[in-house]
Amino acid sequence: GLTVGDPVERTKQPLSVELGPGILDQIFDGIQRPLKVIAEYSQSVFVPKGVD
């Protein structure tokens, strides 16, 4: 895991994380929208810019 104060290394690649089973139902974006709903809407594993 990653916690506050841990060193990080810049790779110049997009930030990505691998989620375990069941986690997607419990993660929200910055305004409390479930990521599962956004993924179903966008048909992508990435959250597109400008999702309403």
C-alpha positions, 0 to 999 in steps of 0.5 A: 500500500501507499501511505502519507510520507511514502516516497514515490517515483515519477515514471511519466506514465498515467497513474494506475492502480489494480483493484481487487474484487469488490473494491470497485463498488466501494470507491467514489470520485471527488464528488461521491459518484460511484466509479462503477457507474462511471465505468459502465457509462463510459464503457472504459476502465478509464474515467474520461474527462468531463463525465457528468 
